């Protein structure tokens, strides 16, 4: 392969790169952009692993129309993490060091081989809002709640090389990644040469795809898969189909990037892109700046796709310059991309599996909700949708009632990374303020920028003051409301909602709005652009038609409509051009790893092996590697298994493993109370992911979960027998484990959609679940189940629990399976000893996944490989 190495000179430096054009392919331009990056990855890594030569041929011979069910390997350049998923990942790595040491191996072999960067952004909650000291107060509470976790992460930073931690109160991981960490083109010393290659990554958060907006190939994986990648294990997958989205036209006046991404989410979900790559192309890309591209790429998980990538072009270069990247690095990106045929050319149309046309001029102002991101609603149709949802209940909007907006949050990297929508929000606030309008008093308002760059340009334009006047004070630099860290409602408001059983709403500029996610008392959640978030805070109700009805009355009695305060595109563009500059970015990121004085003064545990504290309720040694040996475990047969949960469609990882509040009456709450943790110090499920005892008890604990085994209940309830009273799912699992009873979960379509949280797989595994039978799976969750040794089975087309008359109280046995099996036979026995069987697809898709499953999980596979090497 040395014949494929070519030189590339940038200033006084000479780089080398593996030239794809030298492979002899008939037309490198016909290969999709994303596949070219996979191809370079295969060529480069074939130097040390000759088996990757087959990957090269697989990619070169890919048939766009018929696809290719051949496995390939992919070795990302780096791994990115956030703290909710990062803490359990570091816990696993610490436990793996223990396991290796116990097996007489070198514990320091458990160490990231490529850069791993963790950004703390998921822990800040909106306890305080609507005041100029809200940020300071929330930051103080965050450290009080999470000090033990942060000390542990500081230990990890010292104990592991190639591992960096970005302190809290800095920004949101994906925005920091786009604005600063993303290299686009990597370079490193290799055999005394400087090697250039594409920046690729996986991340422990599904919205890692936001980096696709600057031409970096990356996507979300579960924590266990990310840990394996950190330790040098390639990601294996079937070479994905690529759906091209051909972009034409440009957005009309008054239409935002948020409207666009919600429209594309609806289109792609209807089309069906699960497990596929999505790639944008077409001449309309010249009308989409990187900020808009990043907004689109961010929501790839909501599309259902593995990624949603844009090629590198002039817009990419313009953004890299604007965001303060060095001139030499920007030159490397441009020259490498052009030499490697990764640069977008006008009129270029690679061979795609299929093409979806996207006319930007056809996009309408809209929201999505009230329960799924793909449920797009035109702005003028919102009141009717809400009325249907509340089903004719009292629609009075003079005070808190059905349809009232209780939370209005400008939040999430999806939108706070985009100056156009942020400045539009500020201008809506300014114009409303000048007309005497104000946010309604019952609306909890908040602003959580994804980086300090946002604060700087809002300050310099004077718009921050206008937003603050509307109640949108900065509450933190983190995910906040978008991930359910919305904090408490006013006690009087919460009481009214409970007593009247009101159907109230939140409006947020986030990317997910699943049931129970934003706040347990709020049933309807709507995704909207930041300027519409401000507008709904003023309106105070989802029952007002913002296109036809006034938002409010001015000081002089004039009715004020949304169109009266909506800024023009020219006004927005002028402010961006006159305000945002590279120095803002350089200043914001010059001391990225430093943190504040509280962070710097944390006492850091020492030693390469972590000293576990048995009394800790945050960090606990997990049981995954207990009594582990070098011998391969037997693939145990699933016999006479009981159903722990019988679920419907679109069960999300939020339903399986919630991230938000811990109910004191729940098994997890009781566990904490028994250990002396006061209610006010519970924190959240997400923050407790370093403690498997809490997380086991929190599995299926979402208050909106509906288990068909316990009809009439909502939450983590089940029945062990049809004629018994409901008990908690955790209690049932414990009783089944005492009798050595295998467990399964049965579900409908899109099982495991949503966040890439591996605890949705870890939790069911620790409860004793041996298999899941679903109609279809979301990509990451299926992978996570295999990574934890749980067997993913899929009903045959047009077959489901209902068609098989499954009531959930039968006994289920899975006949012996062996590696490579594509199908399996499931036998159902009822209490009358009558039985019948049905066939399922075994969703272990690749040979490498079979290896992981045989070892009992991916981390066990890695440990045995390291110790026996």
C-alpha positions in Angstrom: 0.0 0.0 0.0 3.0 2.3 0.2 2.4 3.2 -3.5 -0.8 5.0 -2.4 1.1 7.3 0.0 1.4 10.8 -1.5 3.0 14.1 -0.2 1.1 17.2 0.6 2.9 20.5 1.4 1.4 23.1 3.7 3.6 26.1 4.3 6.9 24.6 5.5 5.4 21.3 6.6 5.2 18.2 4.4 2.4 15.8 5.2 1.7 12.4 3.8 -1.7 10.9 3.0 -3.1 7.8 1.5 -4.4 8.8 -1.9 -7.8 7.3 -2.8 -7.3 8.3 -6.4 -4.4 5.9 -6.6 -6.7 2.9 -5.9 -7.6 2.6 -9.5 -11.4 3.0 -9.0 -13.2 3.8 -12.2 -14.6 7.0 -10.7 -13.8 8.1 -7.2 -16.4 10.9 -7.6 -19.2 8.4 -7.9 -18.6 7.1 -4.4 -20.6 8.9 -1.7 -18.6 11.3 0.5 -19.2 9.2 3.7 -18.1 6.0 2.0 -14.9 7.7 0.8 -14.1 8.4 4.5 -14.7 4.8 5.3 -12.5 3.8 2.4 -9.6 6.0 3.5 -10.0 4.5 7.0 -9.8 1.0 5.6 -6.7 1.8 3.4 -4.8 3.5 6.3 -5.5 0.7 8.8 -4.8 -2.1 6.3 -1.1 -1.2 6.9 -1.1 -2.9 10.3 -4.2 -5.1 9.8 -4.1 -6.9 6.3 -7.6 -8.2 6.9 -8.8 -4.7 6.2 -7.9 -5.2 2.5 -11.2 -7.0 2.2 -12.9 -3.8 3.5 -11.3 -1.8 0.7 -12.8 -4.1 -1.9 -16.2 -4.2 -0.2 -16.4 -0.4 -0.3 -15.1 -0.1 -3.9 -17.5 -2.8 -5.1 -20.5 -1.4 -3.2 -23.7 -1.5 -5.3 -25.7 1.5 -4.5 -29.1 0.0 -5.5 -28.8 -3.5 -4.2 -26.7 -2.7 -1.1 -24.1 -4.9 0.5 -24.6 -7.1 3.6 -20.9 -7.4 4.1 -19.3 -6.5 7.4 -16.6 -3.8 7.5 -14.5 -2.4 10.3 -14.1 1.3 11.2 -11.5 2.7 13.5 -12.4 6.2 14.6 -9.7 8.8 15.2 -11.2 9.8 18.6 -14.0 9.3 21.0 -16.1 12.0 22.6 -18.2 11.7 25.8 -20.5 13.7 28.0 -20.7 13.2 31.8 -24.0 11.3 32.1 -22.6 8.6 29.8 -18.9 9.3 30.5 -19.0 8.6 34.2 -20.3 5.0 33.8 -17.7 4.6 31.0 -14.9 5.6 33.3 -16.5 3.4 36.0 -16.3 0.5 33.5 -12.7 1.2 32.6 -11.8 1.3 36.3 -13.6 -2.0 36.9 -11.8 -3.5 33.8 -8.5 -2.5 35.3 -9.5 -4.5 38.5 -10.5 -7.5 36.4 -7.3 -7.5 34.4 -5.2 -7.2 37.6 -7.2 -10.1 39.2 -6.4 -12.2 36.1 -2.7 -11.4 36.5 -2.6 -9.1 33.5 -1.2 -5.5 33.2 -4.0 -3.2 34.4 -2.5 -0.2 32.6 -3.4 -1.9 29.3 -6.8 -0.6 30.0 -6.1 2.9 28.6 -7.4 4.9 25.6 -5.2 4.4 22.6 -6.7 7.5 20.7 -7.9 10.8 22.1 -10.9 10.6 24.3 -12.5 14.0 25.3 -15.3 14.3 27.9 -17.3 17.5 28.2 -19.3 17.9 31.4 -22.6 19.4 30.3 -25.4 17.1 31.4 -25.5 17.8 35.2 -26.6 21.4 35.5 -30.3 21.9 36.3 -32.6 24.9 36.2 -33.2 25.3 39.9 -32.9 29.1 39.6 -34.1 31.2 36.7 -35.4 34.6 35.8 -32.6 36.6 37.5 -29.1 37.7 36.8 -27.6 35.5 39.5 -29.4 32.3 38.2 -26.2 31.1 36.5 -24.1 31.5 39.6 -26.6 29.8 41.8 -27.2 26.9 39.5 -23.4 26.4 39.1 -23.1 26.3 42.9 -25.8 23.7 43.3 -24.4 21.7 40.5 -21.0 21.3 42.3 -22.7 20.6 45.6 -24.7 17.7 44.0 -22.0 16.3 41.8 -18.7 16.8 43.7 -18.1 13.1 44.1 -18.7 12.5 40.4 -16.4 15.3 39.4 -13.6 14.1 41.7 -13.9 10.7 40.0 -13.6 12.2 36.6 -10.6 14.2 37.7 -9.1 10.8 38.9 -9.8 9.4 35.4 -8.0 12.3 33.8 -4.9 11.7 35.9 -5.1 7.8 35.7 -5.6 7.4 32.0 -3.5 9.0 29.2 -5.1 10.4 26.1 -8.1 11.3 28.2 -9.2 14.9 28.8 -12.1 16.4 30.8 -13.6 19.7 29.9 -14.9 21.2 33.2 -18.6 22.1 33.9 -20.0 25.5 33.0 -18.1 25.5 29.7 -20.6 24.5 27.0 -22.5 21.6 25.5 -20.4 18.8 24.2 -21.6 18.9 20.5 -21.3 22.6 20.2 -17.9 22.6 21.7 -17.0 19.8 19.3 -18.1 21.8 16.3 -16.7 25.1 17.4 -13.3 23.9 18.7 -12.6 20.1 19.1 -13.5 19.1 15.6 -10.4 18.9 13.4 -12.0 18.0 10.1 -8.6 16.7 9.0 -6.4 15.1 11.6 -2.6 15.0 11.6 -0.2 13.0 13.7 3.4 11.7 13.7 3.7 8.2 12.1 7.0 6.5 11.4 8.8 9.9 11.6 6.3 11.3 9.1 3.4 13.7 9.5 0.3 11.8 8.4 -2.9 13.6 7.4 -6.3 11.8 7.5 -10.0 12.6 8.1 -11.2 13.4 11.6 -13.6 10.6 12.5 -15.3 9.8 15.8 -17.8 8.0 17.8 -19.5 9.5 20.9 -21.4 8.3 23.9 -24.3 10.6 22.9 -26.6 10.1 20.0 -26.3 13.7 18.8 -22.6 13.2 18.2 -23.8 13.5 14.5 -23.8 17.3 14.9 -20.1 17.1 13.8 -21.3 15.9 10.4 -22.1 19.5 9.7 -18.4 20.4 9.2 -17.7 17.2 7.2 -16.5 15.0 10.0 -17.9 11.4 9.9 -19.1 10.5 13.4 -22.1 9.1 15.2 -23.4 8.0 18.6 -22.7 4.6 20.1 -23.4 3.1 23.5 -20.9 3.7 26.3 -19.7 0.0 26.2 -19.0 0.3 22.4 -17.2 3.6 22.9 -15.1 2.0 25.7 -14.0 -0.7 23.3 -13.2 1.8 20.6 -11.1 3.8 23.1 -9.2 0.5 23.8 -8.4 0.1 20.1 -11.3 -2.2 19.1 -12.7 -1.3 15.7 -16.4 -0.6 15.2 -17.9 -3.3 13.1 -21.0 -2.8 10.9 -22.6 -3.8 7.7 -21.6 -1.3 5.0 -24.6 1.1 5.2 -26.8 2.2 2.4 -26.5 5.9 1.7 -29.6 8.0 1.1 -28.8 11.3 -0.7 -30.9 14.4 0.1 -30.7 16.7 -2.9 -30.9 20.3 -1.7 -32.3 23.0 -3.9 -33.5 26.6 -3.5 -33.2 28.6 -0.3 -35.3 29.3 2.8 -37.9 31.9 2.5 -38.1 35.1 4.6 -39.2 34.3 8.1 -38.3 30.6 7.9 -35.6 29.3 10.2 -33.1 26.4 10.3 -35.3 24.9 13.1 -38.3 24.8 10.7 -36.0 23.1 8.2 -34.7 20.4 10.5 -38.2 19.6 11.9 -39.4 19.3 8.3 -36.5 17.0 7.3 -37.1 14.9 10.5 -40.7 14.3 9.3 -39.6 13.5 5.8 -36.9 11.0 6.8 -39.0 9.2 9.4 -41.7 8.7 6.8 -39.2 7.5 4.3 -37.3 5.1 6.7 -33.6 5.7 7.1 -32.9 3.6 10.2 -29.4 2.1 10.0 -28.6 4.1 6.9 -26.2 7.0 6.2 -27.9 10.2 5.1 -25.8 12.6 2.9 -26.7 16.1 1.7 -25.7 17.2 -1.7 -26.9 19.5 -4.5 -26.4 23.2 -5.5 -28.7 24.4 -2.7 -25.9 23.6 -0.2 -24.4 27.0 -1.1 -27.4 28.5 0.6 -26.9 26.6 3.8 -24.1 28.0 6.1 -22.4 25.6 8.5 -24.6 26.7 11.4 -27.7 25.5 9.5 -25.9 22.3 8.5 -24.9 21.6 12.1 -28.6 22.0 13.1 -29.6 19.5 10.5 -26.8 17.0 11.4 -27.6 17.3 15.1 -31.0 15.6 14.6 -29.8 12.6 12.6 -30.9 10.4 15.5 -34.4 11.8 15.2 -34.3 11.1 11.4 -33.4 7.5 12.4 -30.2 7.6 10.4 -26.7 6.7 11.6 -25.3 10.0 10.4 -26.4 13.0 8.3 -23.3 14.3 6.7 -22.3 17.3 4.5 -19.3 17.3 2.2 -16.4 19.8 2.7 -16.7 23.0 0.7 -16.3 26.8 0.8 -18.9 27.1 3.5 -16.8 24.7 5.7 -13.7 26.7 5.1 -15.5 30.0 5.9 -16.8 28.5 9.2 -13.3 27.2 10.2 -11.9 30.7 9.7 -14.8 32.3 11.6 -14.4 29.9 14.5 -10.7 30.8 15.0 -9.0 27.7 13.6 -5.4 28.5 12.6 -4.6 29.6 9.0 -2.3 26.6 8.5 -4.9 24.1 9.7 -7.6 25.7 7.5 -5.2 25.4 4.5 -4.6 21.7 5.4 -8.3 21.0 5.4 -8.8 22.7 2.0 -5.8 21.2 0.2 -6.3 17.7 1.7 -10.0 17.7 0.8 -9.3 18.7 -2.8 -6.4 16.3 -3.3 -8.5 13.4 -1.8 -11.7 14.1 -3.8 -13.5 15.0 -0.6 -14.3 18.5 -1.8 -17.8 19.2 -3.0 -18.1 20.1 -6.7 -21.1 21.9 -8.3 -23.4 19.5 -10.1 -21.7 16.4 -8.6 -24.2 13.6 -7.8 -22.6 10.4 -6.4 -24.3 7.0 -6.6 -26.8 6.8 -3.8 -29.1 4.0 -2.7 -32.0 6.5 -3.2 -32.4 10.3 -3.5 -34.9 12.5 -1.6 -35.5 15.9 -3.0 -35.5 18.8 -0.6 -36.7 22.2 -1.8 -35.7 24.7 0.8 -38.2 27.3 -0.5 -41.1 24.9 0.4 -40.3 24.8 4.1 -43.0 26.4 6.4 -42.7 27.8 9.9 -43.6 24.9 12.2 -43.2 23.1 15.5 -43.0 19.4 16.4 -45.0 17.7 19.0 -46.5 17.0 21.4 -44.7 13.7 21.9 -42.3 12.9 19.0 -39.8 15.0 17.1 -41.2 13.7 13.7 -44.7 15.0 14.4 -44.4 18.3 12.6 -47.2 20.9 12.8 -47.5 24.0 10.8 -47.5 27.1 13.1 -51.2 27.9 12.3 -52.3 24.4 13.1 -50.9 24.2 16.6 -54.1 25.2 18.5 -56.2 22.5 16.7 -53.6 19.8 17.5 -53.6 20.8 21.2 -57.4 20.9 21.4 -57.5 17.4 20.0 -55.0 16.3 22.5 -56.8 17.7 25.5 -60.1 16.3 24.1 -62.5 19.1 24.7 -61.5 20.0 28.3 -61.9 23.6 29.5 -59.8 25.7 27.1 -59.9 29.0 29.1 -56.5 30.8 28.7 -57.0 33.6 31.3 -55.0 31.6 33.8 -53.2 28.3 34.1 -55.4 25.8 32.3 -55.3 23.1 29.6 -52.9 24.3 26.9 -50.9 26.6 29.2 -47.2 26.9 28.5 -45.4 26.3 31.7 -41.8 26.0 30.4 -40.2 28.1 27.6 -36.6 27.1 27.2 -34.0 28.4 24.7 -31.7 25.3 25.1 -29.8 22.6 23.3 -26.8 22.6 20.9 -29.3 22.0 18.1 -30.2 25.6 18.1 -27.9 27.6 20.4 -25.1 26.8 18.0 -26.9 28.7 15.3 -26.3 32.5 15.5 -29.2 33.2 13.1 -31.9 31.8 15.3 -30.3 33.0 18.5 -30.1 36.6 17.3 -33.7 36.2 15.9 -34.8 35.3 19.4 -33.0 38.3 20.8 -34.7 40.6 18.3 -38.1 39.2 18.9 -37.5 39.9 22.6 -36.3 43.4 21.8 -39.2 44.2 19.6 -41.7 42.7 22.1 -40.2 44.7 24.9 -40.4 47.9 22.9 -44.2 47.3 22.4 -44.7 46.7 26.2 -45.1 42.9 25.9 -43.8 40.5 28.6 -43.6 36.8 29.3 -46.5 35.4 31.1 -45.9 35.0 34.9 -46.6 31.3 34.9 -44.0 30.5 32.3 -40.6 29.2 33.5 -38.2 30.9 31.1 -34.5 30.0 30.7 -31.6 30.5 28.4 -28.8 27.9 28.3 -26.2 28.6 25.6 -24.1 25.8 24.2 -21.0 27.9 24.5 -19.7 31.2 25.8 -19.4 32.4 22.3 -23.1 32.8 22.3 -23.1 34.9 25.4 -20.4 37.2 23.9 -22.3 38.0 20.7 -25.6 38.4 22.6 -23.9 40.9 24.9 -22.2 42.8 22.1 -25.4 43.2 20.2 -27.3 44.3 23.4 -29.7 41.4 22.8 -28.9 39.6 26.1 -30.5 42.5 28.0 -33.6 42.2 25.9 -33.8 38.4 26.5 -33.2 38.9 30.2 -36.1 41.4 30.3 -38.3 38.7 29.0 -37.1 36.3 31.7 -34.6 34.5 29.5 -31.6 34.9 31.8 -28.6 32.6 31.4 -29.1 29.6 33.7 -26.1 27.5 32.8 -23.8 26.3 30.0 -25.2 22.8 29.5 -28.1 20.7 28.2 -30.6 21.7 31.0 -34.2 21.4 29.8 -33.4 19.5 26.6 -32.5 16.4 28.6 -35.1 16.8 31.3 -33.0 19.0 33.7 -35.7 21.6 33.7 -35.8 21.9 37.5 -38.9 22.3 39.7 -42.0 24.2 38.8 -43.4 26.8 41.1 -45.1 24.8 43.9 -48.4 26.5 43.5 -48.4 25.8 39.7 -47.4 22.2 40.3 -50.3 21.9 42.8 -52.8 23.3 40.3 -51.6 21.0 37.5 -51.9 18.0 39.8 -55.3 18.9 41.3 -56.9 19.8 38.0 -55.1 17.1 36.0 -54.2 19.7 33.4 -52.7 19.1 30.0 -50.0 21.7 30.0 -47.1 22.3 27.6 -43.4 23.1 27.3 -41.8 24.8 24.3 -38.1 24.3 23.8 -35.5 24.7 21.1 -34.3 21.2 21.7 -34.2 17.9 19.8 -36.4 15.5 21.7 -39.9 15.8 23.2 -40.8 12.3 24.4 -43.4 11.8 27.1 -42.2 12.5 30.6 -38.8 13.7 29.3 -39.0 17.5 29.9 -40.9 17.5 33.2 -43.0 14.8 34.8 -46.0 17.1 35.3 -46.0 18.4 31.7 -47.7 16.1 29.2 -47.2 18.0 25.9 -43.7 19.1 24.7 -43.1 21.1 21.5 -39.9 21.6 19.7 -39.6 25.1 18.2 -37.0 27.7 17.0 -35.6 30.1 19.7 -37.7 33.1 18.4 -40.8 31.0 18.6 -39.9 29.9 22.2 -39.9 33.6 23.1 -43.2 34.2 21.3 -44.9 31.3 23.2 -43.5 32.6 26.5 -45.3 35.9 25.7 -48.5 34.1 24.5 -48.5 31.8 27.5 -50.7 29.2 25.8 -50.5 26.7 22.9 -54.1 27.5 22.1 -53.3 30.9 20.5 -52.8 30.8 16.7 -49.7 32.9 16.4 -50.3 33.6 12.7 -53.9 34.9 13.2 -54.3 36.0 16.9 -52.4 38.7 18.8 -49.7 37.8 21.2 -50.8 40.6 23.5 -51.7 44.2 23.9 -49.2 47.1 23.7 -48.9 49.8 26.3 -51.1 52.0 24.1 -53.8 49.4 23.6 -52.7 48.1 20.2 -53.0 44.4 19.4 -49.5 43.0 18.7 -49.1 40.1 16.4 -46.1 37.8 15.8 -45.5 39.4 12.4 -45.2 42.8 14.1 -42.1 41.7 16.1 -40.5 39.2 13.8 -37.1 40.4 12.5 -36.1 40.4 8.8 -33.4 38.1 7.5 -31.4 41.2 6.5 -31.5 42.6 10.0 -30.3 39.2 11.4 -27.5 38.8 8.8 -26.3 42.4 9.4 -25.9 41.7 13.1 -24.1 38.4 12.5 -21.7 40.1 10.0 -20.9 43.1 12.3 -20.6 41.2 15.5 -19.3 37.6 15.3 -15.5 37.2 14.7 -12.7 34.7 15.2 -11.4 36.4 18.3 -14.7 35.6 20.1 -14.0 31.9 19.6 -10.3 32.0 20.5 -11.1 33.9 23.7 -13.9 31.4 24.7 -11.6 28.4 24.2 -8.2 29.6 25.3 -8.4 27.9 28.7 -10.8 25.1 27.8 -9.5 22.6 30.4 -8.8 25.1 33.2 -12.2 25.3 34.9 -13.1 27.7 37.7 -11.6 27.8 41.2 -14.0 25.2 42.6 -13.0 22.7 39.9 -9.4 23.4 40.4 -9.6 22.9 44.1 -11.3 19.5 44.0 -9.3 16.8 45.9 -8.3 14.2 43.3 -7.9 10.5 44.3 -4.6 9.0 43.1 -3.4 5.7 41.8 -3.8 3.6 38.6 -6.3 1.3 40.4 -9.4 3.1 41.7 -10.1 2.7 45.4 -13.8 2.0 45.6 -15.8 3.5 48.4 -18.4 1.0 49.6 -20.6 3.7 51.1 -20.7 5.8 47.9 -24.1 6.2 46.3 -22.7 7.7 43.1 -19.7 5.5 42.2 -19.9 1.8 42.8 -17.9 -1.1 41.3 -20.2 -2.8 38.8 -20.6 -6.6 38.9 -20.0 -7.3 35.1 -16.7 -8.9 35.6 -17.2 -10.8 38.9 -15.7 -14.3 38.8 -14.7 -13.8 35.1 -12.1 -16.2 33.7 -10.2 -16.5 30.4 -12.5 -19.4 29.4 -15.3 -18.7 27.0 -18.7 -19.0 28.8 -21.4 -21.3 27.5 -24.2 -19.8 25.5 -27.0 -20.7 27.9 -30.3 -21.8 26.5 -33.3 -19.6 27.3 -35.8 -21.9 28.9 -39.3 -21.3 30.4 -38.7 -17.6 30.5 -41.2 -15.2 31.8 -42.1 -11.8 30.4 -41.0 -8.9 32.6 -42.6 -6.2 30.3 -45.0 -6.4 27.4 -44.6 -3.0 25.6 -46.0 -1.2 22.5 -44.4 0.8 19.8 -41.8 3.6 20.1 -40.5 2.6 23.5 -37.6 4.9 23.9 -34.4 4.5 25.9 -36.0 7.3 28.1 -38.8 4.8 28.9 -36.3 2.0 29.6 -33.7 4.0 31.6 -35.0 7.5 32.5 -32.4 10.3 33.1 -34.5 12.7 35.1 -36.1 12.9 38.6 -36.0 10.1 41.1 -39.3 9.5 42.8 -38.8 9.0 46.5 -41.4 6.2 46.5 -39.7 4.3 43.6 -37.3 1.5 44.3 -34.3 3.8 43.4 -35.7 6.5 45.8 -36.1 3.9 48.6 -32.6 2.7 48.0 -31.2 6.2 48.4 -33.4 7.0 51.5 -32.2 3.8 53.2 -28.6 4.9 52.7 -29.2 8.3 54.3 -29.5 10.4 51.2 -32.1 13.2 51.7 -34.7 13.8 49.1 -33.2 17.2 48.1 -29.9 15.4 47.4 -31.3 12.7 45.1 -30.1 14.5 42.0 -31.2 12.6 38.9 -31.0 9.1 37.4 -28.5 10.5 34.8 -26.1 11.6 37.5 -26.4 8.3 39.3 -25.3 6.1 36.4 -22.0 5.3 38.1 -24.0 3.3 40.6 -25.6 0.1 39.2 -27.8 -0.4 42.3 -29.6 2.8 41.6 -29.8 2.2 37.8 -31.1 -1.4 38.1 -33.9 0.0 40.3 -34.5 2.8 37.8 -34.8 0.5 34.8 -38.3 0.8 33.2 -39.1 3.4 35.9 -40.3 6.1 33.5 -43.5 7.5 34.8 -45.1 7.4 31.3 -44.2 3.7 30.6 -47.2 1.6 29.8 -46.7 -2.1 30.5 -49.5 -4.2 29.1 -49.0 -6.8 31.9 -50.4 -4.2 34.3 -53.2 -2.5 32.4 -54.5 0.7 34.0 -51.1 1.6 35.4 -48.5 4.1 34.2 -44.9 3.8 35.3 -42.6 1.0 36.3 -45.2 -1.6 37.2 -45.8 -5.2 36.2 -47.6 -8.3 37.3 -46.1 -11.7 37.9 -49.5 -13.4 37.5 -52.6 -12.2 35.8 -54.7 -12.4 39.0 -52.1 -10.6 41.2 -51.8 -7.0 42.1 -49.2 -4.9 40.3 -45.7 -4.6 41.8 -42.7 -2.7 40.7 -40.7 -4.1 37.8 -37.6 -4.2 40.0 -39.3 -6.2 42.7 -40.7 -8.7 40.2 -37.3 -9.1 38.6 -35.8 -9.8 42.1 -38.4 -12.5 42.8 -37.8 -14.1 39.4 -34.1 -14.1 40.0 -34.5 -15.8 43.3 -36.3 -18.7 41.5 -33.7 -18.7 38.7 -36.3 -17.8 36.2 -35.1 -16.4 32.9 -36.7 -13.2 31.7 -37.6 -11.6 28.4 -39.0 -8.3 27.2 -41.5 -8.1 24.3 -42.0 -4.9 22.4 -43.4 -3.3 19.2 -41.8 -1.2 16.5 -38.8 1.2 17.1 -37.8 -0.4 20.3 -34.9 1.6 21.9 -35.3 4.8 19.9 -33.8 8.0 21.3 -30.7 8.5 23.4 -27.6 6.3 23.0 -27.7 5.4 26.7 -26.1 2.0 27.3 -27.9 1.8 30.7 -31.0 0.9 28.8 -29.2 -2.4 28.0 -27.1 -2.6 31.2 -30.2 -2.2 33.3 -32.2 -5.0 31.6 -29.2 -7.3 31.7 -28.8 -6.8 35.5 -32.5 -7.4 36.0 -32.0 -10.9 34.5 -33.4 -10.3 31.0 -31.9 -12.8 28.5 -33.6 -11.7 25.3 -35.8 -9.0 23.8 -38.3 -9.8 21.1 -39.4 -6.6 19.2 -40.9 -5.8 15.8 -37.9 -3.5 15.1 -35.0 -1.9 16.8 -33.2 1.4 16.8 -29.6 0.9 15.7 -27.7 1.9 18.8 -29.9 0.1 21.3 -29.7 -3.2 19.3 -25.9 -2.9 19.4 -26.0 -2.1 23.2 -28.0 -5.2 23.9 -25.4 -7.4 22.2 -22.7 -5.5 24.0 -24.3 -6.6 27.3 -24.9 -10.2 26.2 -28.7 -9.7 25.8 -30.1 -11.5 22.7 -32.0 -9.2 20.3 -34.7 -11.1 18.4 -37.1 -9.7 15.9 -40.6 -10.8 14.9 -41.0 -11.7 11.3 -42.8 -9.1 9.1 -46.5 -8.7 9.9 -46.1 -10.8 13.1 -46.3 -9.3 16.5 -47.4 -10.0 20.1 -51.0 -9.2 19.2 -51.2 -11.4 16.1 -49.8 -14.2 18.2 -52.3 -13.6 21.0 -49.5 -13.2 23.5 -50.8 -12.1 26.9 -47.4 -12.0 28.6 -48.1 -14.7 31.3 -46.9 -17.6 29.1 -43.6 -19.4 29.3 -41.1 -18.7 26.5 -38.2 -20.9 25.4 -35.7 -20.1 22.6 -34.3 -23.2 21.0 -30.5 -23.5 21.0 -28.8 -21.1 18.7 -25.3 -21.2 17.4 -23.0 -18.4 16.0 -24.1 -17.3 12.6 -27.8 -18.3 12.9 -30.1 -15.9 11.1 -33.3 -17.2 12.7 -34.4 -19.0 15.8 -37.5 -20.8 17.0 -39.4 -19.5 20.0 -41.8 -21.9 21.8 -44.7 -20.5 23.8 -46.3 -22.6 26.5 -49.4 -21.6 28.4 -50.8 -22.7 31.8 -52.8 -25.5 30.1 -49.5 -27.0 28.9 -50.5 -26.2 25.3 -47.7 -24.9 23.2 -47.0 -23.5 19.8 -43.9 -21.9 18.2 -43.0 -19.0 16.0 -39.9 -18.0 14.1 -37.9 -14.9 14.8 -34.9 -13.2 13.2 -31.7 -13.2 15.3 -30.5 -9.5 15.1 -26.9 -10.3 15.7 -25.9 -8.9 12.3 -22.1 -9.4 11.9 -19.5 -12.0 12.8 -17.8 -9.6 15.2 -21.1 -9.1 17.1 -21.4 -12.9 17.4 -18.0 -12.9 19.0 -19.1 -10.2 21.5 -22.2 -12.2 22.3 -20.3 -15.4 22.8 -18.0 -13.7 25.4 -21.0 -12.4 27.3 -20.4 -8.8 26.1 -18.0 -6.6 24.3 -16.0 -5.6 27.4 -15.5 -9.2 28.4 -14.2 -9.8 24.8 -11.7 -7.0 25.2 -10.5 -8.1 28.6 -9.9 -11.7 27.4 -8.1 -10.4 24.4 -5.8 -8.2 26.3 -4.9 -10.7 29.1 -4.4 -13.6 26.7 -2.3 -11.6 24.2 
